Amino acid sequence: MTEESTLERGGCLCGEVRYTFPRTDVLSAHHCHCKDCQKSTGSGKATILFIPVDSLNLMGELKTFTVVGSQGSHVTRGFCANCGSPLISYVAEMPAIKFIKVGSLDDSTWVEITSSFWQKTATNWSPVDDTHPAFAANPES
């Protein structure tokens, strides 16, 4: 398999912001049911890939918004300033990792979720997938 065949691509609705990363560099994939993710996605959860910062190639400018999360971390969410598509987020206290919004991938058929976070705030209309491990809040390191 060549490097080109494992290069994943994604971006916003209008095409102004694009990104690429090698699929082999993905660390894991998760559902997050925290209230901030619910608000920022307008749905019951955010589905995210963990990727090392150095593996991500971003083309275009992101607009960002930062909040203090439920457990005190500083969460920054990046989105297209033109169309508003949520694309990438990161936690200041975890500077080596970015979180890619799975729905922004051009092809997400290969993604396999490994766990869910913030089970305690999951909604009844978007419940935690019980086929994977779930954590009441953020997993303990």
N, CA, C and O atoms as CSV, one atom per row, in Angstrom:
chain,resi,resn,atom,element,x,y,z
A,1,MET,N,N,0.855,-1.172,0.000
A,1,MET,CA,C,0.000,0.000,0.000
A,1,MET,C,C,0.903,1.237,0.000
A,1,MET,O,O,1.854,1.322,0.777
A,2,THR,N,N,0.601,2.173,-0.861
A,2,THR,CA,C,1.412,3.386,-0.937
A,2,THR,C,C,0.919,4.425,0.044
A,2,THR,O,O,-0.214,4.356,0.520
A,3,GLU,N,N,1.782,5.399,0.350
A,3,GLU,CA,C,1.400,6.486,1.261
A,3,GLU,C,C,0.164,7.208,0.728
A,3,GLU,O,O,-0.710,7.586,1.507
A,4,GLU,N,N,0.080,7.404,-0.583
A,4,GLU,CA,C,-1.068,8.093,-1.186
A,4,GLU,C,C,-2.377,7.359,-0.897
A,4,GLU,O,O,-3.408,7.996,-0.680
A,5,SER,N,N,-2.342,6.033,-0.893
A,5,SER,CA,C,-3.585,5.285,-0.679
A,5,SER,C,C,-4.059,5.359,0.770
A,5,SER,O,O,-5.225,5.074,1.041
A,6,THR,N,N,-3.183,5.735,1.714
A,6,THR,CA,C,-3.593,5.832,3.108
A,6,THR,C,C,-3.806,7.280,3.549
A,6,THR,O,O,-4.105,7.525,4.718
A,7,LEU,N,N,-3.658,8.231,2.645
A,7,LEU,CA,C,-3.838,9.631,2.994
A,7,LEU,C,C,-5.326,9.955,3.014
A,7,LEU,O,O,-6.003,9.889,1.988
A,8,GLU,N,N,-5.821,10.305,4.190
A,8,GLU,CA,C,-7.239,10.657,4.339
A,8,GLU,C,C,-7.424,12.144,4.138
A,8,GLU,O,O,-6.537,12.944,4.438
A,9,ARG,N,N,-8.587,12.504,3.627
A,9,ARG,CA,C,-8.898,13.900,3.325
A,9,ARG,C,C,-10.250,14.271,3.920
A,9,ARG,O,O,-11.131,13.430,4.094
A,10,GLY,N,N,-10.382,15.543,4.222
A,10,GLY,CA,C,-11.652,16.036,4.717
A,10,GLY,C,C,-11.685,17.540,4.628
A,10,GLY,O,O,-10.718,18.174,4.207
A,11,GLY,N,N,-12.814,18.109,5.032
A,11,GLY,CA,C,-12.941,19.551,5.007
A,11,GLY,C,C,-14.363,19.997,5.279
A,11,GLY,O,O,-15.234,19.214,5.657
A,12,CYS,N,N,-14.557,21.272,5.072
A,12,CYS,CA,C,-15.848,21.900,5.368
A,12,CYS,C,C,-16.807,21.788,4.181
A,12,CYS,O,O,-16.442,21.309,3.107
A,13,LEU,N,N,-18.028,22.238,4.399
A,13,LEU,CA,C,-19.053,22.193,3.353
A,13,LEU,C,C,-18.716,23.025,2.132
A,13,LEU,O,O,-18.972,22.598,1.007
A,14,CYS,N,N,-18.147,24.206,2.331
A,14,CYS,CA,C,-17.887,25.105,1.201
A,14,CYS,C,C,-16.544,24.849,0.532
A,14,CYS,O,O,-16.292,25.382,-0.548
A,15,GLY,N,N,-15.674,24.045,1.144
A,15,GLY,CA,C,-14.381,23.717,0.556
A,15,GLY,C,C,-13.268,24.707,0.865
A,15,GLY,O,O,-12.149,24.549,0.375
A,16,GLU,N,N,-13.554,25.719,1.664
A,16,GLU,CA,C,-12.545,26.728,1.986
A,16,GLU,C,C,-11.456,26.192,2.913
A,16,GLU,O,O,-10.315,26.649,2.851
A,17,VAL,N,N,-11.795,25.229,3.770
A,17,VAL,CA,C,-10.821,24.612,4.665
A,17,VAL,C,C,-10.765,23.121,4.352
A,17,VAL,O,O,-11.792,22.445,4.290
A,18,ARG,N,N,-9.547,22.622,4.155
A,18,ARG,CA,C,-9.317,21.208,3.857
A,18,ARG,C,C,-8.208,20.695,4.771
A,18,ARG,O,O,-7.426,21.480,5.306
A,19,TYR,N,N,-8.145,19.396,4.944
A,19,TYR,CA,C,-7.072,18.789,5.714
A,19,TYR,C,C,-6.761,17.404,5.162
A,19,TYR,O,O,-7.582,16.784,4.486
A,20,THR,N,N,-5.551,16.935,5.471
A,20,THR,CA,C,-5.138,15.572,5.147
A,20,THR,C,C,-4.346,15.017,6.330
A,20,THR,O,O,-3.779,15.766,7.125
A,21,PHE,N,N,-4.322,13.688,6.426
A,21,PHE,CA,C,-3.493,12.994,7.415
A,21,PHE,C,C,-3.365,11.542,6.981
A,21,PHE,O,O,-4.258,11.009,6.322
A,22,PRO,N,N,-2.255,10.895,7.348
A,22,PRO,CA,C,-2.123,9.467,7.060
A,22,PRO,C,C,-3.040,8.656,7.975
A,22,PRO,O,O,-3.012,8.825,9.193
A,23,ARG,N,N,-3.833,7.795,7.401
A,23,ARG,CA,C,-4.741,6.964,8.196
A,23,ARG,C,C,-3.986,6.161,9.248
A,23,ARG,O,O,-4.490,5.958,10.353
A,24,THR,N,N,-2.798,5.710,8.918
A,24,THR,CA,C,-2.020,4.902,9.846
A,24,THR,C,C,-1.607,5.665,11.102
A,24,THR,O,O,-1.203,5.046,12.086
A,25,ASP,N,N,-1.701,6.992,11.090
A,25,ASP,CA,C,-1.330,7.797,12.252
A,25,ASP,C,C,-2.480,8.029,13.233
A,25,ASP,O,O,-2.271,8.590,14.308
A,26,VAL,N,N,-3.688,7.604,12.873
A,26,VAL,CA,C,-4.836,7.777,13.774
A,26,VAL,C,C,-4.600,6.958,15.037
A,26,VAL,O,O,-4.266,5.776,14.970
A,27,LEU,N,N,-4.776,7.598,16.181
A,27,LEU,CA,C,-4.570,6.938,17.462
A,27,LEU,C,C,-5.802,6.153,17.907
A,27,LEU,O,O,-5.680,5.036,18.410
A,28,SER,N,N,-7.000,6.741,17.720
A,28,SER,CA,C,-8.244,6.101,18.136
A,28,SER,C,C,-9.425,6.956,17.689
A,28,SER,O,O,-9.256,8.072,17.198
A,29,ALA,N,N,-10.632,6.404,17.873
A,29,ALA,CA,C,-11.858,7.120,17.512
A,29,ALA,C,C,-12.887,6.930,18.629
A,29,ALA,O,O,-13.008,5.843,19.194
A,30,HIS,N,N,-13.634,8.011,18.944
A,30,HIS,CA,C,-14.534,7.987,20.095
A,30,HIS,C,C,-15.792,8.816,19.838
A,30,HIS,O,O,-15.827,9.686,18.968
A,31,HIS,N,N,-16.814,8.515,20.624
A,31,HIS,CA,C,-17.993,9.378,20.719
A,31,HIS,C,C,-17.853,10.156,22.024
A,31,HIS,O,O,-17.508,9.577,23.054
A,32,CYS,N,N,-18.115,11.451,21.991
A,32,CYS,CA,C,-18.132,12.247,23.213
A,32,CYS,C,C,-19.531,12.813,23.406
A,32,CYS,O,O,-20.050,13.519,22.542
A,33,HIS,N,N,-20.129,12.501,24.534
A,33,HIS,CA,C,-21.495,12.920,24.850
A,33,HIS,C,C,-21.545,14.074,25.849
A,33,HIS,O,O,-22.584,14.303,26.468
A,34,CYS,N,N,-20.431,14.811,26.019
A,34,CYS,CA,C,-20.447,15.924,26.978
A,34,CYS,C,C,-21.373,17.036,26.480
A,34,CYS,O,O,-21.672,17.125,25.289
A,35,LYS,N,N,-21.811,17.864,27.392
A,35,LYS,CA,C,-22.743,18.945,27.043
A,35,LYS,C,C,-22.124,19.926,26.048
A,35,LYS,O,O,-22.828,20.429,25.172
A,36,ASP,N,N,-20.810,20.212,26.161
A,36,ASP,CA,C,-20.166,21.108,25.204
A,36,ASP,C,C,-20.199,20.535,23.796
A,36,ASP,O,O,-20.490,21.254,22.841
A,37,CYS,N,N,-19.903,19.249,23.659
A,37,CYS,CA,C,-19.957,18.625,22.327
A,37,CYS,C,C,-21.385,18.612,21.786
A,37,CYS,O,O,-21.600,18.806,20.589
A,38,GLN,N,N,-22.360,18.384,22.667
A,38,GLN,CA,C,-23.750,18.428,22.219
A,38,GLN,C,C,-24.097,19.812,21.688
A,38,GLN,O,O,-24.728,19.935,20.638
A,39,LYS,N,N,-23.690,20.853,22.404
A,39,LYS,CA,C,-23.983,22.223,21.974
A,39,LYS,C,C,-23.243,22.578,20.681
A,39,LYS,O,O,-23.815,23.200,19.785
A,40,SER,N,N,-21.973,22.180,20.589
A,40,SER,CA,C,-21.175,22.582,19.429
A,40,SER,C,C,-21.555,21.826,18.161
A,40,SER,O,O,-21.325,22.320,17.057
A,41,THR,N,N,-22.135,20.633,18.305
A,41,THR,CA,C,-22.545,19.879,17.110
A,41,THR,C,C,-24.037,20.020,16.813
A,41,THR,O,O,-24.482,19.759,15.695
A,42,GLY,N,N,-24.807,20.435,17.824
A,42,GLY,CA,C,-26.255,20.484,17.638
A,42,GLY,C,C,-26.864,19.094,17.595
A,42,GLY,O,O,-27.961,18.908,17.070
A,43,SER,N,N,-26.147,18.111,18.150
A,43,SER,CA,C,-26.632,16.734,18.164
A,43,SER,C,C,-26.333,16.117,19.528
A,43,SER,O,O,-25.976,16.835,20.462
A,44,GLY,N,N,-26.471,14.818,19.653
A,44,GLY,CA,C,-26.288,14.153,20.929
A,44,GLY,C,C,-24.855,13.833,21.280
A,44,GLY,O,O,-24.566,13.434,22.408
A,45,LYS,N,N,-23.943,14.003,20.323
A,45,LYS,CA,C,-22.545,13.671,20.578
A,45,LYS,C,C,-21.667,14.221,19.460
A,45,LYS,O,O,-22.147,14.620,18.399
A,46,ALA,N,N,-20.369,14.227,19.731
A,46,ALA,CA,C,-19.375,14.480,18.692
A,46,ALA,C,C,-18.633,13.169,18.485
A,46,ALA,O,O,-18.292,12.488,19.453
A,47,THR,N,N,-18.384,12.815,17.251
A,47,THR,CA,C,-17.587,11.640,16.936
A,47,THR,C,C,-16.247,12.152,16.444
A,47,THR,O,O,-16.176,12.905,15.473
A,48,ILE,N,N,-15.175,11.735,17.126
A,48,ILE,CA,C,-13.862,12.335,16.891
A,48,ILE,C,C,-12.764,11.286,16.721
A,48,ILE,O,O,-12.794,10.212,17.322
A,49,LEU,N,N,-11.794,11.642,15.877
A,49,LEU,CA,C,-10.564,10.867,15.725
A,49,LEU,C,C,-9.465,11.581,16.479
A,49,LEU,O,O,-9.362,12.806,16.404
A,50,PHE,N,N,-8.648,10.850,17.197
A,50,PHE,CA,C,-7.460,11.413,17.838
A,50,PHE,C,C,-6.304,11.244,16.852
A,50,PHE,O,O,-6.039,10.138,16.381
A,51,ILE,N,N,-5.620,12.342,16.544
A,51,ILE,CA,C,-4.514,12.326,15.584
A,51,ILE,C,C,-3.371,13.180,16.129
A,51,ILE,O,O,-3.618,14.261,16.664
A,52,PRO,N,N,-2.122,12.719,16.005
A,52,PRO,CA,C,-1.006,13.567,16.436
A,52,PRO,C,C,-0.971,14.871,15.626
A,52,PRO,O,O,-1.214,14.869,14.419
A,53,VAL,N,N,-0.672,15.961,16.295
A,53,VAL,CA,C,-0.618,17.275,15.656
A,53,VAL,C,C,0.289,17.253,14.428
A,53,VAL,O,O,-0.057,17.813,13.388
A,54,ASP,N,N,1.439,16.610,14.546
A,54,ASP,CA,C,2.412,16.592,13.453
A,54,ASP,C,C,1.935,15.809,12.235
A,54,ASP,O,O,2.525,15.934,11.162
A,55,SER,N,N,0.887,15.008,12.373
A,55,SER,CA,C,0.368,14.216,11.255
A,55,SER,C,C,-0.695,14.947,10.448
A,55,SER,O,O,-1.070,14.500,9.364
A,56,LEU,N,N,-1.173,16.052,10.963
A,56,LEU,CA,C,-2.285,16.769,10.337
A,56,LEU,C,C,-1.780,17.911,9.460
A,56,LEU,O,O,-1.002,18.751,9.913
A,57,ASN,N,N,-2.219,17.937,8.223
A,57,ASN,CA,C,-1.895,19.022,7.288
A,57,ASN,C,C,-3.183,19.810,7.030
A,57,ASN,O,O,-4.105,19.308,6.388
A,58,LEU,N,N,-3.236,21.022,7.526
A,58,LEU,CA,C,-4.418,21.873,7.418
A,58,LEU,C,C,-4.201,22.937,6.346
A,58,LEU,O,O,-3.178,23.622,6.336
A,59,MET,N,N,-5.173,23.068,5.445
A,59,MET,CA,C,-5.114,24.078,4.399
A,59,MET,C,C,-6.327,24.991,4.543
A,59,MET,O,O,-7.465,24.534,4.442
A,60,GLY,N,N,-6.089,26.263,4.776
A,60,GLY,CA,C,-7.155,27.223,5.005
A,60,GLY,C,C,-7.134,27.691,6.447
A,60,GLY,O,O,-6.424,27.146,7.291
A,61,GLU,N,N,-7.921,28.703,6.703
A,61,GLU,CA,C,-7.963,29.316,8.034
A,61,GLU,C,C,-9.173,28.836,8.818
A,61,GLU,O,O,-10.292,28.804,8.304
A,62,LEU,N,N,-8.934,28.466,10.066
A,62,LEU,CA,C,-10.023,28.106,10.965
A,62,LEU,C,C,-10.361,29.281,11.868
A,62,LEU,O,O,-9.475,30.023,12.291
A,63,LYS,N,N,-11.610,29.444,12.152
A,63,LYS,CA,C,-12.059,30.334,13.217
A,63,LYS,C,C,-12.157,29.438,14.446
A,63,LYS,O,O,-12.572,28.284,14.335
A,64,THR,N,N,-11.781,29.951,15.615
A,64,THR,CA,C,-11.798,29.109,16.810
A,64,THR,C,C,-12.607,29.742,17.935
A,64,THR,O,O,-12.834,30.951,17.978
A,65,PHE,N,N,-13.026,28.877,18.833
A,65,PHE,CA,C,-13.756,29.279,20.023
A,65,PHE,C,C,-13.278,28.372,21.152
A,65,PHE,O,O,-13.260,27.151,21.000
A,66,THR,N,N,-12.891,28.959,22.285
A,66,THR,CA,C,-12.343,28.195,23.403
A,66,THR,C,C,-13.254,28.300,24.625
A,66,THR,O,O,-13.760,29.372,24.953
A,67,VAL,N,N,-13.446,27.169,25.283
A,67,VAL,CA,C,-14.224,27.105,26.524
A,67,VAL,C,C,-13.418,26.352,27.575
A,67,VAL,O,O,-12.459,25.652,27.252
A,68,VAL,N,N,-13.813,26.502,28.823
A,68,VAL,CA,C,-13.270,25.678,29.894
A,68,VAL,C,C,-14.229,24.509,30.049
A,68,VAL,O,O,-15.413,24.696,30.327
A,69,GLY,N,N,-13.705,23.301,29.866
A,69,GLY,CA,C,-14.524,22.098,29.925
A,69,GLY,C,C,-14.968,21.761,31.337
A,69,GLY,O,O,-14.547,22.397,32.303
A,70,SER,N,N,-15.813,20.766,31.443
A,70,SER,CA,C,-16.392,20.343,32.718
A,70,SER,C,C,-15.357,19.960,33.757
A,70,SER,O,O,-15.610,20.098,34.953
A,71,GLN,N,N,-14.194,19.480,33.329
A,71,GLN,CA,C,-13.159,19.074,34.278
A,71,GLN,C,C,-11.980,20.047,34.278
A,71,GLN,O,O,-10.890,19.706,34.737
A,72,GLY,N,N,-12.203,21.274,33.757
A,72,GLY,CA,C,-11.208,22.320,33.853
A,72,GLY,C,C,-10.247,22.463,32.693
A,72,GLY,O,O,-9.422,23.376,32.696
A,73,SER,N,N,-10.325,21.596,31.704
A,73,SER,CA,C,-9.432,21.711,30.550
A,73,SER,C,C,-9.914,22.828,29.613
A,73,SER,O,O,-11.085,23.207,29.632
A,74,HIS,N,N,-9.009,23.334,28.812
A,74,HIS,CA,C,-9.318,24.401,27.858
A,74,HIS,C,C,-9.501,23.788,26.475
A,74,HIS,O,O,-8.530,23.380,25.838
A,75,VAL,N,N,-10.744,23.723,26.015
A,75,VAL,CA,C,-11.096,23.072,24.766
A,75,VAL,C,C,-11.311,24.130,23.691
A,75,VAL,O,O,-12.140,25.028,23.843
A,76,THR,N,N,-10.558,24.014,22.609
A,76,THR,CA,C,-10.700,24.928,21.480
A,76,THR,C,C,-11.296,24.161,20.312
A,76,THR,O,O,-10.821,23.082,19.956
A,77,ARG,N,N,-12.331,24.720,19.725
A,77,ARG,CA,C,-12.981,24.116,18.564
A,77,ARG,C,C,-12.737,25.001,17.357
A,77,ARG,O,O,-12.913,26.218,17.413
A,78,GLY,N,N,-12.323,24.361,16.250
A,78,GLY,CA,C,-12.053,25.082,15.018
A,78,GLY,C,C,-13.105,24.769,13.974
A,78,GLY,O,O,-13.492,23.615,13.788
A,79,PHE,N,N,-13.561,25.809,13.296
A,79,PHE,CA,C,-14.601,25.653,12.284
A,79,PHE,C,C,-14.341,26.614,11.137
A,79,PHE,O,O,-13.579,27.571,11.280
A,80,CYS,N,N,-14.969,26.361,10.007
A,80,CYS,CA,C,-14.831,27.237,8.850
A,80,CYS,C,C,-15.573,28.544,9.129
A,80,CYS,O,O,-16.752,28.535,9.484
A,81,ALA,N,N,-14.876,29.657,8.966
A,81,ALA,CA,C,-15.494,30.970,9.198
A,81,ALA,C,C,-16.541,31.287,8.138
A,81,ALA,O,O,-17.419,32.117,8.373
A,82,ASN,N,N,-16.466,30.650,6.991
A,82,ASN,CA,C,-17.410,30.922,5.904
A,82,ASN,C,C,-18.707,30.122,6.042
A,82,ASN,O,O,-19.794,30.699,6.001
A,83,CYS,N,N,-18.603,28.797,6.205
A,83,CYS,CA,C,-19.813,27.967,6.232
A,83,CYS,C,C,-20.163,27.433,7.620
A,83,CYS,O,O,-21.254,26.897,7.814
A,84,GLY,N,N,-19.259,27.572,8.584
A,84,GLY,CA,C,-19.533,27.160,9.955
A,84,GLY,C,C,-19.309,25.696,10.274
A,84,GLY,O,O,-19.574,25.270,11.398
A,85,SER,N,N,-18.829,24.914,9.323
A,85,SER,CA,C,-18.623,23.486,9.572
A,85,SER,C,C,-17.615,23.250,10.694
A,85,SER,O,O,-16.508,23.786,10.644
A,86,PRO,N,N,-17.980,22.451,11.713
A,86,PRO,CA,C,-17.009,22.094,12.754
A,86,PRO,C,C,-16.039,21.061,12.193
A,86,PRO,O,O,-16.461,20.078,11.584
A,87,LEU,N,N,-14.725,21.281,12.398
A,87,LEU,CA,C,-13.730,20.416,11.777
A,87,LEU,C,C,-12.755,19.790,12.764
A,87,LEU,O,O,-12.546,18.576,12.757
A,88,ILE,N,N,-12.164,20.614,13.605
A,88,ILE,CA,C,-11.065,20.167,14.450
A,88,ILE,C,C,-11.224,20.778,15.835
A,88,ILE,O,O,-11.683,21.911,15.975
A,89,SER,N,N,-10.845,20.024,16.848
A,89,SER,CA,C,-10.785,20.585,18.194
A,89,SER,C,C,-9.519,20.083,18.866
A,89,SER,O,O,-8.884,19.131,18.411
A,90,TYR,N,N,-9.172,20.741,19.949
A,90,TYR,CA,C,-8.005,20.323,20.712
A,90,TYR,C,C,-8.119,20.851,22.133
A,90,TYR,O,O,-8.868,21.785,22.419
A,91,VAL,N,N,-7.347,20.218,23.013
A,91,VAL,CA,C,-7.325,20.571,24.424
A,91,VAL,C,C,-5.944,21.130,24.724
A,91,VAL,O,O,-4.939,20.482,24.435
A,92,ALA,N,N,-5.883,22.325,25.299
A,92,ALA,CA,C,-4.594,22.975,25.586
A,92,ALA,C,C,-3.699,22.094,26.440
A,92,ALA,O,O,-2.477,22.117,26.289
A,93,GLU,N,N,-4.287,21.328,27.325
A,93,GLU,CA,C,-3.526,20.472,28.225
A,93,GLU,C,C,-3.037,19.185,27.548
A,93,GLU,O,O,-2.327,18.394,28.167
A,94,MET,N,N,-3.408,18.975,26.296
A,94,MET,CA,C,-2.947,17.820,25.496
A,94,MET,C,C,-2.418,18.347,24.159
A,94,MET,O,O,-3.006,18.055,23.118
A,95,PRO,N,N,-1.331,19.111,24.160
A,95,PRO,CA,C,-0.898,19.826,22.958
A,95,PRO,C,C,-0.440,18.954,21.796
A,95,PRO,O,O,-0.330,19.454,20.677
A,96,ALA,N,N,-0.173,17.690,22.014
A,96,ALA,CA,C,0.333,16.833,20.943
A,96,ALA,C,C,-0.771,16.185,20.115
A,96,ALA,O,O,-0.482,15.514,19.124
A,97,ILE,N,N,-2.049,16.375,20.510
A,97,ILE,CA,C,-3.160,15.685,19.842
A,97,ILE,C,C,-4.216,16.671,19.371
A,97,ILE,O,O,-4.545,17.631,20.067
A,98,LYS,N,N,-4.741,16.419,18.174
A,98,LYS,CA,C,-5.912,17.146,17.669
A,98,LYS,C,C,-7.042,16.131,17.507
A,98,LYS,O,O,-6.806,14.933,17.356
A,99,PHE,N,N,-8.272,16.638,17.543
A,99,PHE,CA,C,-9.453,15.803,17.372
A,99,PHE,C,C,-10.138,16.216,16.071
A,99,PHE,O,O,-10.572,17.359,15.934
A,100,ILE,N,N,-10.235,15.300,15.129
A,100,ILE,CA,C,-10.906,15.542,13.852
A,100,ILE,C,C,-12.365,15.124,13.991
A,100,ILE,O,O,-12.651,14.032,14.481
A,101,LYS,N,N,-13.283,15.974,13.568
A,101,LYS,CA,C,-14.697,15.608,13.556
A,101,LYS,C,C,-14.913,14.610,12.417
A,101,LYS,O,O,-14.717,14.951,11.251
A,102,VAL,N,N,-15.310,13.396,12.743
A,102,VAL,CA,C,-15.417,12.318,11.764
A,102,VAL,C,C,-16.368,12.677,10.623
A,102,VAL,O,O,-16.140,12.284,9.479
A,103,GLY,N,N,-17.420,13.412,10.923
A,103,GLY,CA,C,-18.370,13.797,9.871
A,103,GLY,C,C,-17.781,14.714,8.815
A,103,GLY,O,O,-18.383,14.905,7.758
A,104,SER,N,N,-16.608,15.287,9.083
A,104,SER,CA,C,-15.973,16.171,8.096
A,104,SER,C,C,-15.033,15.425,7.149
A,104,SER,O,O,-14.483,16.026,6.227
A,105,LEU,N,N,-14.843,14.118,7.368
A,105,LEU,CA,C,-14.022,13.320,6.452
A,105,LEU,C,C,-14.733,13.146,5.112
A,105,LEU,O,O,-15.959,13.042,5.065
A,106,ASP,N,N,-13.966,13.114,4.031
A,106,ASP,CA,C,-14.560,12.828,2.721
A,106,ASP,C,C,-15.108,11.407,2.685
A,106,ASP,O,O,-16.158,11.159,2.092
A,107,ASP,N,N,-14.408,10.483,3.313
A,107,ASP,CA,C,-14.845,9.087,3.404
A,107,ASP,C,C,-14.595,8.611,4.831
A,107,ASP,O,O,-13.443,8.503,5.251
A,108,SER,N,N,-15.631,8.332,5.564
A,108,SER,CA,C,-15.474,7.887,6.953
A,108,SER,C,C,-15.822,6.416,7.144
A,108,SER,O,O,-15.940,5.954,8.279
A,109,THR,N,N,-15.989,5.675,6.053
A,109,THR,CA,C,-16.429,4.281,6.149
A,109,THR,C,C,-15.442,3.377,6.883
A,109,THR,O,O,-15.835,2.313,7.362
A,110,TRP,N,N,-14.208,3.760,6.982
A,110,TRP,CA,C,-13.163,2.958,7.618
A,110,TRP,C,C,-13.048,3.183,9.127
A,110,TRP,O,O,-12.365,2.420,9.811
A,111,VAL,N,N,-13.700,4.210,9.647
A,111,VAL,CA,C,-13.556,4.581,11.058
A,111,VAL,C,C,-14.218,3.540,11.956
A,111,VAL,O,O,-15.346,3.117,11.703
A,112,GLU,N,N,-13.504,3.130,13.011
A,112,GLU,CA,C,-14.035,2.201,14.003
A,112,GLU,C,C,-13.962,2.852,15.380
A,112,GLU,O,O,-12.876,3.160,15.871
A,113,ILE,N,N,-15.105,3.058,15.991
A,113,ILE,CA,C,-15.196,3.684,17.312
A,113,ILE,C,C,-14.703,2.698,18.362
A,113,ILE,O,O,-15.031,1.513,18.320
A,114,THR,N,N,-13.905,3.205,19.310
A,114,THR,CA,C,-13.371,2.330,20.359
A,114,THR,C,C,-14.014,2.562,21.728
A,114,THR,O,O,-13.988,1.671,22.577
A,115,SER,N,N,-14.594,3.756,21.954
A,115,SER,CA,C,-15.251,4.012,23.239
A,115,SER,C,C,-16.091,5.280,23.183
A,115,SER,O,O,-16.079,6.025,22.203
A,116,SER,N,N,-16.813,5.492,24.264
A,116,SER,CA,C,-17.597,6.718,24.434
A,116,SER,C,C,-17.172,7.404,25.723
A,116,SER,O,O,-16.851,6.747,26.713
A,117,PHE,N,N,-17.174,8.739,25.699
A,117,PHE,CA,C,-16.889,9.551,26.879
A,117,PHE,C,C,-18.167,10.247,27.318
A,117,PHE,O,O,-19.092,10.423,26.524
A,118,TRP,N,N,-18.215,10.632,28.555
A,118,TRP,CA,C,-19.318,11.405,29.135
A,118,TRP,C,C,-20.667,10.693,29.019
A,118,TRP,O,O,-21.675,11.288,28.635
A,119,GLN,N,N,-20.655,9.417,29.357
A,119,GLN,CA,C,-21.884,8.624,29.375
A,119,GLN,C,C,-22.938,9.255,30.282
A,119,GLN,O,O,-24.132,9.173,29.996
A,120,LYS,N,N,-22.499,9.888,31.376
A,120,LYS,CA,C,-23.451,10.424,32.348
A,120,LYS,C,C,-24.270,11.590,31.800
A,120,LYS,O,O,-25.291,11.939,32.392
A,121,THR,N,N,-23.859,12.202,30.695
A,121,THR,CA,C,-24.655,13.287,30.109
A,121,THR,C,C,-25.225,12.917,28.741
A,121,THR,O,O,-25.718,13.783,28.019
A,122,ALA,N,N,-25.159,11.647,28.387
A,122,ALA,CA,C,-25.778,11.205,27.129
A,122,ALA,C,C,-27.293,11.380,27.219
A,122,ALA,O,O,-27.882,11.214,28.287
A,123,THR,N,N,-27.906,11.710,26.111
A,123,THR,CA,C,-29.354,11.913,26.084
A,123,THR,C,C,-30.085,10.604,25.781
A,123,THR,O,O,-29.496,9.672,25.233
A,124,ASN,N,N,-31.353,10.538,26.134
A,124,ASN,CA,C,-32.134,9.338,25.833
A,124,ASN,C,C,-32.388,9.192,24.330
A,124,ASN,O,O,-32.641,8.086,23.852
A,125,TRP,N,N,-32.322,10.296,23.583
A,125,TRP,CA,C,-32.550,10.234,22.136
A,125,TRP,C,C,-31.257,10.025,21.340
A,125,TRP,O,O,-31.296,9.866,20.119
A,126,SER,N,N,-30.109,10.024,22.035
A,126,SER,CA,C,-28.820,9.702,21.416
A,126,SER,C,C,-27.975,8.954,22.450
A,126,SER,O,O,-26.975,9.477,22.943
A,127,PRO,N,N,-28.387,7.731,22.769
A,127,PRO,CA,C,-27.739,6.999,23.853
A,127,PRO,C,C,-26.328,6.525,23.492
A,127,PRO,O,O,-25.949,6.491,22.321
A,128,VAL,N,N,-25.570,6.164,24.511
A,128,VAL,CA,C,-24.236,5.601,24.334
A,128,VAL,C,C,-24.359,4.238,23.662
A,128,VAL,O,O,-25.248,3.454,23.998
A,129,ASP,N,N,-23.479,3.959,22.725
A,129,ASP,CA,C,-23.411,2.666,22.050
A,129,ASP,C,C,-22.847,1.650,23.042
A,129,ASP,O,O,-21.671,1.715,23.398
A,130,ASP,N,N,-23.678,0.721,23.485
A,130,ASP,CA,C,-23.244,-0.213,24.524
A,130,ASP,C,C,-22.391,-1.366,24.001
A,130,ASP,O,O,-22.070,-2.280,24.761
A,131,THR,N,N,-22.019,-1.345,22.727
A,131,THR,CA,C,-21.131,-2.378,22.194
A,131,THR,C,C,-19.659,-2.010,22.383
A,131,THR,O,O,-18.773,-2.792,22.040
A,132,HIS,N,N,-19.395,-0.807,22.936
A,132,HIS,CA,C,-18.027,-0.347,23.182
A,132,HIS,C,C,-17.912,0.122,24.627
A,132,HIS,O,O,-18.918,0.471,25.246
A,133,PRO,N,N,-16.705,0.133,25.168
A,133,PRO,CA,C,-16.521,0.655,26.530
A,133,PRO,C,C,-17.002,2.108,26.611
A,133,PRO,O,O,-16.888,2.867,25.649
A,134,ALA,N,N,-17.535,2.473,27.765
A,134,ALA,CA,C,-18.007,3.841,27.995
A,134,ALA,C,C,-17.481,4.333,29.337
A,134,ALA,O,O,-17.386,3.576,30.303
A,135,PHE,N,N,-17.143,5.611,29.372
A,135,PHE,CA,C,-16.635,6.250,30.582
A,135,PHE,C,C,-17.657,7.280,31.052
A,135,PHE,O,O,-18.230,7.996,30.230
A,136,ALA,N,N,-17.891,7.366,32.353
A,136,ALA,CA,C,-18.865,8.303,32.908
A,136,ALA,C,C,-18.538,9.748,32.524
A,136,ALA,O,O,-19.435,10.545,32.249
A,137,ALA,N,N,-17.251,10.072,32.508
A,137,ALA,CA,C,-16.774,11.422,32.119
A,137,ALA,C,C,-15.575,11.212,31.195
A,137,ALA,O,O,-15.618,10.355,30.312
A,138,ASN,N,N,-14.508,11.984,31.390
A,138,ASN,CA,C,-13.294,11.743,30.624
A,138,ASN,C,C,-12.601,10.496,31.185
A,138,ASN,O,O,-12.640,10.262,32.393
A,139,PRO,N,N,-11.971,9.698,30.327
A,139,PRO,CA,C,-11.252,8.529,30.859
A,139,PRO,C,C,-10.071,8.981,31.727
A,139,PRO,O,O,-9.463,10.020,31.471
A,140,GLU,N,N,-9.768,8.209,32.726
A,140,GLU,CA,C,-8.613,8.514,33.576
A,140,GLU,C,C,-7.354,8.105,32.830
A,140,GLU,O,O,-7.324,7.069,32.166
A,141,SER,N,N,-6.308,8.931,32.942
A,141,SER,CA,C,-5.076,8.593,32.242
A,141,SER,C,C,-4.207,7.671,33.040
A,141,SER,O,O,-3.128,7.290,32.584
